[in-house]
Amino acid sequence: MNFKQKGAEYECNGKLDNFRLEFANYSQRWQGALATVIEEQGKEVWGCVWRMPNEYSDSLDEQEKGYHRLMG
């Protein structure tokens, strides 16, 4: 995530159980591999939770392709 994203505020750290982090599928746009999470029992992925006002959702959608918005 681009930390210059308007309105983004750090909320907390978070853990996703039974998933693992993988870097796959080279991106010309980012000039590197894309991070994704893959379901795998017994593994865990740690990350940060960011809070963003809904008014910036479209901007984030444009920047971060390939995810499904849970709310909004």
C-alpha positions as CSV (number, residue, x, y, z in Angstrom):
1,M,0.0,0.0,0.0
2,N,1.2,3.5,-0.8
3,F,1.5,5.2,2.6
4,K,0.8,8.5,0.9
5,Q,-2.8,7.3,0.3
6,K,-5.0,10.2,1.4
7,G,-6.8,9.6,4.6
8,A,-5.0,6.4,5.6
9,E,-4.4,6.1,9.3
10,Y,-2.6,3.2,11.0
11,E,-5.1,1.2,13.2
12,C,-3.3,-1.8,14.5
13,N,-1.3,-5.0,13.6
14,G,-3.3,-8.0,12.6
15,K,-2.8,-11.8,12.2
16,L,-4.6,-13.9,9.6
17,D,-4.6,-17.6,10.7
18,N,-4.3,-20.4,8.2
19,F,-2.9,-18.3,5.4
20,R,0.7,-17.8,4.1
21,L,2.3,-14.9,2.3
22,E,3.5,-15.5,-1.3
23,F,5.1,-13.3,-3.9
24,A,4.1,-14.3,-7.4
25,N,3.2,-12.9,-10.8
26,Y,5.6,-10.2,-11.8
27,S,4.1,-6.7,-12.1
28,Q,5.4,-4.3,-14.8
29,R,3.6,-1.5,-12.9
30,W,5.4,-2.2,-9.6
31,Q,8.6,-3.6,-11.2
32,G,8.5,-6.7,-8.9
33,A,6.4,-9.6,-7.7
34,L,3.0,-9.0,-6.2
35,A,2.2,-10.0,-2.6
36,T,-0.8,-12.3,-2.0
37,V,-2.1,-14.6,0.7
38,I,-2.8,-18.2,0.1
39,E,-4.8,-20.4,2.3
40,E,-2.7,-23.0,4.1
41,Q,-3.6,-24.7,7.4
42,G,-1.2,-24.1,10.3
43,K,0.4,-20.9,8.7
44,E,-0.1,-17.3,9.7
45,V,0.3,-13.9,8.0
46,W,1.0,-10.7,9.9
47,G,0.3,-7.2,8.6
48,C,-1.1,-3.8,9.4
49,V,-4.7,-2.7,9.5
50,W,-5.3,0.8,8.0
51,R,-8.5,2.9,8.5
52,M,-9.6,5.0,5.5
53,P,-12.6,7.2,5.0
54,N,-15.0,5.8,2.4
55,E,-14.4,8.9,0.3
56,Y,-11.0,7.6,-0.7
57,S,-12.1,4.1,-1.6
58,D,-12.1,4.7,-5.4
59,S,-8.5,6.0,-5.2
60,L,-7.4,2.9,-3.3
61,D,-9.3,0.7,-5.8
62,E,-7.3,2.3,-8.6
63,Q,-4.0,1.8,-6.8
64,E,-4.5,-1.7,-5.4
65,K,-5.9,-4.0,-8.1
66,G,-7.0,-7.5,-7.4
67,Y,-8.7,-7.3,-4.1
68,H,-12.4,-7.4,-3.2
69,R,-13.8,-4.6,-1.0
70,L,-15.5,-6.0,2.1
71,M,-17.3,-2.8,3.0
72,G,-18.4,0.4,1.3
